[in-house]
Amino acid sequence: MSGKIERVAPKGKIQNNESPQQAALREVSEEVGISSDKLVIESKIGATSLRSSHEFKGGMDKDITYFLMHYHGDPADVRVQPVEGYLGIFKRATLEEATGLIYYKNMREIFTLAHAAIGQQQVKKDFLNRI
């Protein structure tokens, strides 16, 4: 074991006849212990492909779609399990600090895209509040 901590976003396999959006809501709900009815998908952020390599668990091929979600609930209800990527420490961080903790370049790019999307939503919200 290399001692490297893998920091990842929630992900999993699409089950039965789920859409990618339904699978994303279910996976986030399961992995952080919150009700999926308190999650709303705001937008698709991007996608990555992981191809067979010793670097990835089991050497499986995976196509992963990431969505930006809004949680309409109490942050105290979020219960992240002590599994891969979890340190047990929550704090505010700059984009540079957050992406500096992420090992994979494609995940750093997804976080950067999410950060930009959140910024665009805030600018739009601020503009509409001034009207």
Secondary structure as UniProt FT lines:
FT   TURN            16..17
FT   HELIX           20..32
FT   HELIX           36..38
FT   STRAND          39..50
FT   TURN            54..55
FT   HELIX           57..59
FT   STRAND          62..71
FT   HELIX           75..77
FT   TURN            84..85
FT   HELIX           95..99
FT   TURN            100..101
FT   HELIX           105..130
//
